[in-house]
Amino acid sequence: MTAPSTCPSARGAAAWPRLKRSAIELTKRLMWRVSPRALDLLAAPHRGQTFSIGIYTGESPLALVDPVDVDNPVLTREDVSDVPAAFVADPFMLRRDGSWYMFMEVFNRIHRRGEIGVATSEDGISWHYQRIGLREPFHLAYPCLLPWQDDIYMIPDSPGRGARLYRASAFPYRWEFVRELVSDQNLCDSTVFRHEDRWWMLAGWIPQQHAPVSLRLFSADALDGDWQEHPASPLLTRRNKGARPAGPIIKIDGRMFRVAQDCTPYYGTRVRAFEILELTQTVYREQPIEANVVVQSGSRRWHSGGMHHVHAHPAGNGQWIACVDGWYQTDSSTRS
């Protein structure tokens, strides 16, 4: 059967939304080049919150402080040079070949979605933004990193797309999609870790925008294998306090701790910690640690609103170093 012809007017009508979108994106890019501050008028920060990234230290990853010898924040949206950024957030660090690498969400103000940026450091204190390392035609954030055997994997948050596994084909700037691990479209901030020869995933679950979060648990024999939900999942149901992951699992002397966002009274208020007491294929038990708050708002502007992410590493001599993020309020009318 011969396909029906499409009249020029119909083709023009179909192309108009694309042309309009391209014109808006071009205008935003020109504004960014001429006057970056002016672009804020067209693309305000998400939720009215501007996130930046800092470095904390301490004798314990559960008792971190803003050190006086670090010029925090170490990375802000102004450091992003290749795209107009509304903010930088969700930092994950990795030490490789004598250097530190940091992967983070960079919220692109032109496309209004997150992309994964890369920064480097020789000492873990002074950081230099490099460029976007992974972008997709959909939102990306929370780039959970997994060094495993000879490869580096990443599971970024991709709302509406489930938990997606990527492998570095040329670290740190080239990544290839491996497979979808869990297909549930409502997952967020999937946090994958290894425990007793098995892979585990803690993930937030949000049925709709701004709804309270549930915490779900999955496991698999192989990272790219068949992931199954734990019989105790969901571990928490419809909680704004303690359900949404806030960074990787912390391991100290054989003990495991998960860090979670406390989104009361609003998103990104503080980070709390819970010790995982038992984790098997049939049982999950945890309890909040005594000093439950790991990081929270401070007196300096960059984290005066709150904090919502921690990734801690042993730094030697009984010390820990962590990349964290914090935010300040830029538009109270949009807080949620």
Steps between C-alpha positions, in 0.01 A plus 500: 500500500625843407551721805282811501686820417546765762416852395762774555281676755477183711877449485550863602263467792683189621839673472391815683544365858855387414586836346357682800697282742821553299446876496450507878812290556704723268377811683598350835845405373560851363387651831740270684791613281417870530366520857480177704305673777233611254429137415368453855196704395405230249625195689474537875673248732311176558263532800659839566801316645857556380725204584880505524758236596737503796765282662457391863743310720498323838616208711176321410285511184205535735641812669621728223585870522562791265881534538654844541779420253260423212356782291144368480310470280759340274266487199209726407292557189742780403777241460308319226644626172341289225129538578294765684445336839226577750685302768737210571397225746509126588881461499671158487879469530742237374879474536668352194862498378608747769230760427154574633198512270164643592177435312199719569167616368527817293154643440504645147290817490446480125359149484360511856642160591796353683821382337802332661803725535859407587752682721855399597735557790849398603445528875121469542485860624552725197268404216489595132189453293572331165187435291179301460583129498156352440182646357178348374180643348349459848589611854805354677614552860650314799782322306559199730851369420607134522861393443482126435784276383663692212201721416325809631120495496246771562131486587367856467156602614279512190139574603246314290767265362564260789851412623741510204853357502785667307862390456796730436635414156766772535503634856393763596329657196360212294224276633296229334157382605507137616144418602203594711534334841154577641228630271279677755457857371444646848845412638741774604856525635578130457795409725676176412759323717669164555436292814587135565555408134172653390389830346244714679305808402326748729278740307241762570157452346281802423155422348451861392676835520530646853352181656659345812779253421510125564826303533532182296765227500614273215783248454672294230774240461670706228507873442351460153287205603140442603403739779226394742317700764567401861207341691524775765474775238378770523709555812339839565174627356406859417762671714658841445746422780757228441370323189680668209870404457755778555818332381688167498503243779771573760704207633694533828679205663253245362193713577276652231313828508261652252456876472158641420339833430287663765254705294310645795381768502620542137715330237872477583484597866770265637660154470445227761672161546372151580704192587410188303495228766404203283479455123422163346279384216210470745572751781577871524550679834631847576502763772576875504842586640513688827629823345252469217577819303809474277485842327253787510467873430775734616568869543670548163276594207584204275338251743276731700184329372601140561707204376390176335798288389817339644767278344778417748841337443781393736782755471763327713625563854152439637348785299216509250430730207156548347341687216170655606250742356307787649254761381372849564152631429462729201122510471298407810177489298618187316619299800351149518 
